[in-house]
Amino acid sequence: MTKAEAQTIAELQQGLPITIAADGRFSNSLKPLLTQLEMWLNFQALKADWYGNEDFVLSFDFTLVRSLDEKMQQLKTARAASAESWIVESGYAYHYESSRLTTIAFIAVDDLIQGGVGIEQAIKARLIAVANSVGSKHGFLALS
C-alpha cells in the first residue's frame, strides 16, 4: 500500500466533515436521501475549497426533525443555558461552537411536508443557509 492510499483510507475512516441524519421519528427509508444530501453538501464544500486548510475544517452535524419548536423546547428542558446560544431561523436552528469549529443544526421538515412540493430543494436550501452562515464568519466562499 502506498502512502497516498493509506492516507486516503485514513481520511475515509475519519468520516466526512458534514453529516446529515434524521431523528428517531422518521422512517429508515429516508437513509438513501440523507446519504445523497450528505454527499451533495460535502461536494459543494469541496468545490468551494472549504477543506483547503486541513487544520481549519468546519464540521456540521445536521439532523432532520419534524418540528423545530418541539426540538428547541426539548433543548430548553434538557440544558437551559445552552438553548440560548442557538440561532433560530424559519425552518432551522443551529449552534456553532467556534473553539471546536463544529456546528450542530436541526432542519425542520413538517412545514415542507405540508406544502408537498420541492421538499428536497427546500431541505437543501436550509442546509446551505446554515453552512453559509457559519462559513461566512471565516471568509469562506458561499456554497450554492
Backbone bond lengths (Angstrom), bond angles and torsions (degrees), N, CA, C in turn:
res aa  C-N    CA-C-N  psi(-1)  N-CA   C-N-CA  omega(-1)  CA-C   N-CA-C  phi
1 M - - - 1.445 - - 1.524 108.85 -
2 T 1.329 115.28 131.87 1.454 119.15 179.38 1.529 109.96 -78.14
3 K 1.313 115.22 166.57 1.462 120.58 178.88 1.531 110.42 -63.88
4 A 1.329 116.80 -39.33 1.462 121.08 179.61 1.531 110.99 -64.61
5 E 1.333 116.86 -41.00 1.464 120.59 178.27 1.520 110.97 -64.69
6 A 1.323 116.22 -41.65 1.464 120.77 178.57 1.526 110.73 -62.88
7 Q 1.326 116.10 -40.20 1.464 120.23 179.46 1.531 110.56 -66.34
8 T 1.340 116.94 -42.18 1.463 120.81 178.65 1.527 110.95 -61.42
9 I 1.316 117.29 -43.75 1.462 121.08 178.37 1.523 110.48 -62.95
10 A 1.318 116.90 -42.41 1.470 120.66 179.12 1.524 110.77 -62.01
11 E 1.329 116.38 -40.46 1.457 120.35 179.46 1.526 111.32 -65.67
12 L 1.333 117.05 -40.36 1.453 120.33 178.98 1.524 111.10 -65.66
13 Q 1.324 115.95 -37.89 1.454 120.02 179.48 1.522 110.76 -69.50
14 Q 1.294 116.24 -28.78 1.462 121.57 179.58 1.521 110.83 -67.48
15 G 1.297 117.45 -28.23 1.456 121.68 -179.73 1.511 111.91 94.44
16 L 1.306 113.73 167.23 1.455 120.48 -179.65 1.521 110.38 -83.44
17 P 1.327 117.70 149.61 1.466 120.23 -179.97 1.530 113.24 -69.47
18 I 1.323 116.68 -20.85 1.461 120.28 -179.79 1.524 108.09 -118.48
19 T 1.327 115.64 120.01 1.459 120.47 178.09 1.522 109.77 -119.85
20 I 1.321 115.14 149.40 1.458 121.40 179.11 1.521 108.20 -134.48
21 A 1.316 115.67 126.75 1.460 122.17 178.52 1.522 108.35 -134.64
22 A 1.316 116.09 175.22 1.461 121.51 175.07 1.513 107.84 -122.45
23 D 1.325 116.42 146.18 1.456 117.53 178.44 1.529 109.52 -68.57
24 G 1.316 116.57 170.17 1.450 122.37 -171.77 1.517 115.76 -63.83
25 R 1.315 117.67 -8.40 1.465 120.56 -178.49 1.523 112.99 -85.09
26 F 1.335 117.22 1.26 1.455 121.15 179.90 1.526 110.06 -105.42
27 S 1.301 115.98 157.14 1.455 122.64 177.92 1.526 110.59 -73.30
28 N 1.325 116.37 150.60 1.469 121.19 175.46 1.523 111.95 -66.33
29 S 1.325 117.26 -14.31 1.461 120.24 179.25 1.526 112.12 -66.40
30 L 1.336 117.23 -11.98 1.466 121.22 176.82 1.526 112.68 -77.11
31 K 1.327 117.06 -15.50 1.467 121.68 -173.73 1.541 113.25 -51.23
32 P 1.346 119.74 -46.67 1.478 118.28 178.82 1.535 113.05 -59.79
33 L 1.336 117.23 -40.33 1.457 120.41 178.50 1.527 110.63 -65.35
34 L 1.319 117.18 -42.23 1.462 120.82 179.64 1.524 110.88 -62.59
35 T 1.317 116.24 -41.66 1.471 120.53 178.09 1.524 110.39 -63.72
36 Q 1.322 116.66 -42.29 1.467 121.07 178.53 1.533 110.33 -62.47
37 L 1.321 117.51 -46.06 1.464 120.99 179.13 1.525 111.32 -62.79
38 E 1.310 116.32 -40.69 1.467 121.44 179.85 1.525 110.77 -62.76
39 M 1.322 116.45 -47.05 1.469 119.72 179.41 1.533 110.63 -64.22
40 W 1.330 116.39 -41.68 1.460 121.11 179.77 1.526 110.91 -60.66
41 L 1.335 117.46 -47.45 1.457 120.44 -176.58 1.531 111.63 -69.01
42 N 1.325 117.26 -39.16 1.462 119.61 175.94 1.527 110.81 -63.45
43 F 1.343 117.14 -36.63 1.457 120.62 178.29 1.530 110.66 -67.38
44 Q 1.334 117.09 -39.15 1.467 120.17 177.42 1.538 109.98 -60.40
45 A 1.325 116.03 -43.18 1.470 120.66 179.39 1.527 110.79 -66.28
46 L 1.313 116.73 -38.25 1.469 120.96 177.68 1.530 110.28 -63.96
47 K 1.333 117.41 -45.00 1.465 121.63 179.23 1.523 111.55 -61.18
48 A 1.331 116.80 -34.55 1.469 120.90 -178.53 1.531 111.68 -87.00
49 D 1.316 116.94 8.14 1.473 124.07 177.23 1.530 113.19 62.49
50 W 1.324 115.88 35.77 1.464 119.89 176.78 1.528 111.48 -72.15
51 Y 1.331 117.00 -18.02 1.469 120.60 -177.31 1.525 111.93 -104.33
52 G 1.327 117.12 15.39 1.461 121.37 -176.81 1.513 114.29 -63.75
53 N 1.319 117.85 -34.46 1.461 122.39 179.12 1.522 108.18 -107.86
54 E 1.333 116.94 105.30 1.458 121.74 -175.80 1.529 113.17 -61.26
55 D 1.319 116.84 -21.44 1.464 120.49 179.87 1.532 112.36 -86.39
56 F 1.332 115.97 -4.04 1.464 119.79 -177.15 1.527 109.42 -140.38
57 V 1.325 116.12 73.07 1.460 121.49 -179.57 1.518 108.71 -113.34
58 L 1.320 115.17 121.42 1.459 120.38 176.37 1.525 108.92 -74.14
59 S 1.314 116.38 138.28 1.461 119.39 174.94 1.520 109.32 -118.30
60 F 1.317 114.74 146.51 1.456 121.99 -178.14 1.519 109.26 -130.34
61 D 1.314 115.82 134.77 1.457 122.54 176.30 1.527 106.70 -120.21
62 F 1.335 115.53 95.10 1.463 121.22 -178.62 1.527 110.03 -91.63
63 T 1.325 115.69 141.89 1.458 121.23 174.04 1.516 108.56 -132.91
64 L 1.334 115.98 126.01 1.454 120.03 173.92 1.522 107.99 -77.50
65 V 1.312 116.11 132.81 1.457 122.24 178.81 1.521 108.42 -130.13
66 R 1.305 115.46 156.55 1.473 119.06 177.93 1.526 110.02 -69.17
67 S 1.322 116.15 -56.04 1.458 121.02 -174.40 1.522 111.00 -124.48
68 L 1.295 116.28 127.72 1.452 121.33 177.86 1.526 110.73 -69.83
69 D 1.325 116.43 -40.92 1.462 119.97 179.34 1.522 111.05 -58.00
70 E 1.318 115.26 -45.15 1.463 120.67 -179.71 1.528 110.75 -62.77
71 K 1.312 117.32 -43.65 1.468 121.50 -178.41 1.527 110.74 -66.07
72 M 1.313 117.48 -42.04 1.465 120.61 -179.84 1.531 110.40 -67.36
73 Q 1.321 116.82 -34.66 1.461 120.05 176.79 1.528 110.33 -64.66
74 Q 1.332 116.40 -39.62 1.474 120.92 177.14 1.530 110.06 -61.88
75 L 1.333 116.48 -41.16 1.466 120.18 179.16 1.525 110.92 -63.24
76 K 1.315 115.57 -44.43 1.467 119.45 180.00 1.519 110.94 -62.11
77 T 1.313 116.84 -38.39 1.457 121.09 179.70 1.531 110.92 -69.08
78 A 1.320 115.71 -42.57 1.461 120.14 -176.28 1.531 113.35 -74.92
79 R 1.326 115.86 -44.22 1.473 120.32 -175.87 1.517 109.01 -142.67
80 A 1.290 116.26 87.24 1.468 121.58 -172.16 1.529 113.32 -52.67
81 A 1.315 117.82 -44.92 1.469 120.05 -174.93 1.525 112.12 -70.38
82 S 1.326 117.56 -40.76 1.463 119.52 -174.25 1.525 112.68 -69.96
83 A 1.316 118.07 -26.17 1.461 120.15 -178.70 1.523 111.36 -63.54
84 E 1.316 117.08 -26.25 1.456 120.80 -179.01 1.529 112.89 -72.17
85 S 1.328 117.43 -20.60 1.465 120.04 -177.01 1.531 112.27 -89.80
86 W 1.302 117.61 8.11 1.457 121.82 179.55 1.532 110.13 -88.43
87 I 1.326 115.36 142.62 1.463 122.38 171.93 1.530 105.66 -92.58
88 V 1.307 116.74 122.24 1.463 120.55 -178.22 1.526 108.81 -116.56
89 E 1.317 115.80 121.88 1.459 123.10 177.95 1.521 108.17 -122.50
90 S 1.303 116.86 178.08 1.460 120.72 178.60 1.531 109.32 -68.93
91 G 1.326 116.54 111.07 1.463 120.62 176.29 1.512 115.99 94.45
92 Y 1.320 118.57 -8.79 1.466 119.73 177.74 1.524 111.01 -156.69
93 A 1.318 113.65 159.42 1.466 121.40 175.22 1.514 107.38 -145.08
94 Y 1.341 115.77 145.89 1.457 117.74 179.25 1.525 111.45 -149.91
95 H 1.313 113.11 158.80 1.466 121.65 176.28 1.528 106.50 -130.23
96 Y 1.324 116.24 121.38 1.467 121.84 179.38 1.515 108.68 -105.71
97 E 1.316 115.46 124.56 1.457 121.26 177.85 1.524 107.94 -105.34
98 S 1.329 116.27 99.15 1.460 121.52 -172.83 1.527 112.91 -63.84
99 S 1.313 118.37 -31.59 1.472 119.93 -178.40 1.525 111.87 -66.15
100 R 1.331 116.98 -26.13 1.471 120.84 -179.91 1.527 112.26 -112.31
101 L 1.333 117.61 -1.21 1.470 123.64 -178.44 1.527 111.63 58.25
102 T 1.335 116.55 32.72 1.458 120.55 -177.69 1.527 111.21 -116.69
103 T 1.318 114.50 146.47 1.457 121.63 177.48 1.527 108.29 -127.95
104 I 1.316 114.85 131.44 1.459 121.75 171.85 1.520 105.33 -108.02
105 A 1.335 116.63 129.42 1.461 119.28 -176.46 1.525 111.29 -138.73
106 F 1.311 114.88 145.96 1.455 122.31 174.52 1.518 108.32 -114.80
107 I 1.324 115.94 131.53 1.450 122.56 178.65 1.527 106.96 -114.28
108 A 1.324 116.80 116.57 1.463 121.52 -179.18 1.524 110.37 -81.75
109 V 1.341 116.23 144.46 1.459 119.53 -179.34 1.526 114.22 -125.66
110 D 1.323 119.59 -11.15 1.468 120.84 -178.29 1.521 112.26 -55.35
111 D 1.332 116.36 -44.85 1.463 118.80 -179.57 1.527 111.62 -65.81
112 L 1.325 117.37 -30.12 1.464 121.45 179.06 1.525 111.06 -73.52
113 I 1.329 115.52 -39.85 1.464 120.69 -179.81 1.524 110.00 -64.53
114 Q 1.317 116.30 -38.00 1.470 120.19 179.05 1.521 110.65 -62.99
115 G 1.337 116.27 -37.90 1.467 120.34 177.72 1.514 111.02 -70.20
116 G 1.341 116.25 -38.46 1.453 122.43 173.31 1.512 117.16 77.00
117 V 1.309 119.54 -6.20 1.463 120.83 -177.04 1.525 109.37 -123.59
118 G 1.320 116.68 135.62 1.459 120.92 175.81 1.511 114.34 66.38
119 I 1.317 116.56 34.74 1.463 120.43 -176.32 1.530 111.07 -62.57
120 E 1.332 117.07 -46.71 1.466 120.34 -178.08 1.528 111.27 -61.23
121 Q 1.329 116.76 -43.05 1.472 120.34 179.29 1.525 110.85 -64.46
122 A 1.317 117.00 -37.98 1.463 120.82 179.92 1.529 110.69 -67.83
123 I 1.329 116.89 -39.08 1.469 120.37 176.40 1.528 109.03 -63.29
124 K 1.330 116.90 -45.05 1.466 120.74 178.03 1.525 110.83 -57.64
125 A 1.322 116.89 -42.98 1.467 120.62 -179.53 1.526 110.69 -61.38
126 R 1.316 117.09 -38.84 1.461 120.25 179.59 1.528 111.44 -71.25
127 L 1.319 117.00 -39.15 1.473 120.73 176.38 1.532 109.84 -60.66
128 I 1.326 115.61 -46.93 1.470 121.81 -179.69 1.524 110.59 -62.59
129 A 1.327 117.24 -41.59 1.466 120.90 -178.68 1.528 111.06 -59.70
130 V 1.326 116.52 -44.39 1.466 119.92 178.99 1.526 110.41 -65.86
131 A 1.330 116.56 -49.58 1.470 120.55 -178.25 1.524 110.91 -59.14
132 N 1.324 117.62 -45.06 1.461 120.54 -178.86 1.523 112.41 -67.50
133 S 1.307 116.48 -34.50 1.462 119.87 178.70 1.528 110.37 -61.90
134 V 1.309 116.31 -44.26 1.471 120.49 179.08 1.530 110.36 -75.01
135 G 1.319 117.04 -44.42 1.462 120.97 -178.39 1.515 113.50 -60.79
136 S 1.322 116.57 -35.67 1.466 120.09 -178.99 1.528 111.94 -65.40
137 K 1.322 117.31 -26.40 1.465 121.26 178.03 1.526 110.83 -65.28
138 H 1.314 116.57 -19.71 1.469 121.16 -177.70 1.533 111.74 -114.72
139 G 1.322 116.77 12.19 1.462 120.63 176.80 1.519 114.42 75.03
140 F 1.320 117.88 18.05 1.467 119.93 178.11 1.523 110.46 -75.01
141 L 1.320 115.52 150.78 1.466 120.95 174.46 1.513 109.00 -62.52
142 A 1.321 116.41 144.43 1.466 120.94 179.01 1.526 110.10 -69.30
143 L 1.318 115.33 139.94 1.459 121.39 173.85 1.512 108.03 -80.98
144 S 1.338 115.47 152.20 1.473 118.22 178.73 1.508 110.72 -135.42
